[in-house]
Amino acid sequence: MTYPIRPIDESEWPAFGKVLEEAFGMQPHPAQDERYRAETEFDRTLAAFDGDRIAGVTSILSLSMTVPGGQLPVAGVTAVSVLPSHRRRGVLSSIMRRQLSDIRERGECVAALYASEALIYGRFGYGRAAGELSFHIQKHGSAFVGNAPSDPSLRLRVATPAEVRPDLERLFASVVTRRPGRYERTPQSWNAVLADEEADRRGSGPLRSVLAEDDHGVRGYTLFRVKSSWDADGVPDGELKLYELEAADPAAYALLWRSVLDRDLVSRLDAGTRPVDDPLIALIADQRQLRARWSDELWVRLVEVDRALAARAYSAPVDVVIEVEDDVCPWNAGRWRLTADPTGAECKPVEDEPDMTLPVSALGSAYLGDGLLVESLGAGLLREHSDGAVRSLATAMSWSPKPWAGLTF
Ligand SMILES: CC(C)(COP(=O)(O)OP(=O)(O)OC[C@H]1O[C@@H](n2cnc3c(N)ncnc32)[C@H](O)[C@@H]1OP(=O)(O)O)[C@@H](O)C(=O)NCCC(=O)NCCS
């Protein structure tokens, strides 16, 4: 059975939203629904229709994302949902194919998404491209190493987030290009970050902010909530939920971490998403105290392999012929010679014998600098035809700092 697919217009938003609600089993607060509607690019939505009823949906946010060596327009795939009554009939598969061809037509060569479940998107050519750590730190175990940086010119300022929004936006814009995976924020995405309805608090107090600054301006900020409590013996047992900690330099970074870790009446800190190479890992004296937990974060799909591979920088010289397998975007299937070094890259179609054969998802996974090419080779999942070729590609594609988006879209 086929379901006609087309973008929706704004009047169809309630029916579109209903599919999301049913698929995720959630009921957004009216303010959340309004924020979500406001950031939706209606010409980039897709809905699959069963008669006059919407059975499946998705949409795209036009992101400007940092990739190794620069920034790129990236299709941020979101709102993927199929009505429970229509699941496993191929609705998602047909929407994904249509969406990838729309992305190509628009001229974007890379798509990225957050996956609700890790098994969904590999079949559509997406690869796990970034990871994240969550930290659960008890205050008593949070001491830093002795030589942690400090700067006497820095001071802390308690601020209401909405009142210092321009400072937060400026600081964030100054660091967004430092790490692959980060993307520029629109006014709508800042509205979501700073939203502070009762429904956003989930039992904690209001959104709070502390800035680190000197006489020349703001050098970093935190966004967090505190859940106050005392245990049965009357000992303070509050929890601090850290949402964001951004800093322009190491001293401001260390000071902001101390300000959330040392907070009075709080006994533990919960940081839901941090990069896998967060400098906190080096700063804290006892790393076990991070109680770090890993999860996959961004998934990336190369929509046009040659343009995507030529659009990023490489850590080391590489010259390889890659035979790409791609059933979903057949224009990518074939042999490509990637010639790159830290100053530039070229990727051209060739007839030469390949040095390796890779599924397109392996390239998506490696694209932002944190792929599993060598591990996949070791696991017998990739075919290498020239000794050392996969390792050479993996070394060239690896990047520091490691990718991390830090904000779900
Ligand atoms: C995930 C979801 C969109 C899949 O939609 P769907 O229309 O049922 O998917 P399809 O029928 O096109 O499935 C295509 C293939 O993917 C597989 N698949 C789909 N969802 C899967 C999942 N969650 N886990 C593992 N495999 C999955 C199907 O089994 C099918 O495999 P096959 O081709 O070997 O038969 C739908 O189940 C849903 O809305 N889930 C809840 C919301 C959600 O998690 N959305 C994703 C947000 S990132």
The ligand as a Gaussian input file, in Angstrom:
#p B3LYP/6-31G(d) Opt

LIG

0 1
 C       10.286000       4.489000      14.383000
 C        9.022000       4.617000      13.500000
 C        9.024000       6.004000      12.873000
 C        9.129000       3.543000      12.402000
 O        8.100000       3.750000      11.450000
 P        7.500000       2.549000      10.554000
 O        6.633000       3.184000       9.523000
 O        6.950000       1.522000      11.439000
 O        8.839000       1.998000       9.862000
 P        8.878000       1.094000       8.550000
 O        7.635000       0.248000       8.489000
 O        9.174000       1.921000       7.361000
 O       10.129000       0.179000       8.907000
 C       11.220000       0.029000       8.071000
 C       12.142000      -1.013000       8.651000
 O       12.702000      -0.493000       9.865000
 C       12.448000      -1.399000      10.939000
 N       12.183000      -0.573000      12.118000
 C       11.323000       0.457000      12.204000
 N       11.337000       0.958000      13.450000
 C       12.232000       0.232000      14.158000
 C       12.680000       0.277000      15.494000
 N       12.191000       1.177000      16.364000
 N       13.618000      -0.616000      15.889000
 C       14.098000      -1.537000      15.004000
 N       13.706000      -1.616000      13.710000
 C       12.781000      -0.741000      13.310000
 C       11.226000      -2.181000      10.504000
 O       11.144000      -3.403000      11.164000
 C       11.461000      -2.330000       9.021000
 O       12.402000      -3.363000       8.816000
 P       12.348000      -4.298000       7.503000
 O       12.521000      -3.357000       6.335000
 O       13.484000      -5.221000       7.692000
 O       11.004000      -4.935000       7.535000
 C        7.721000       4.404000      14.305000
 O        7.782000       3.136000      14.909000
 C        7.475000       5.450000      15.363000
 O        6.836000       6.453000      15.104000
 N        8.000000       5.221000      16.598000
 C        7.752000       6.109000      17.732000
 C        8.355000       7.500000      17.553000
 C        9.843000       7.444000      17.259000
 O       10.610000       6.783000      17.963000
 N       10.262000       8.158000      16.214000
 C       11.637000       8.279000      15.826000
 C       12.137000       9.564000      16.337000
 S       13.874000       9.782000      16.113000

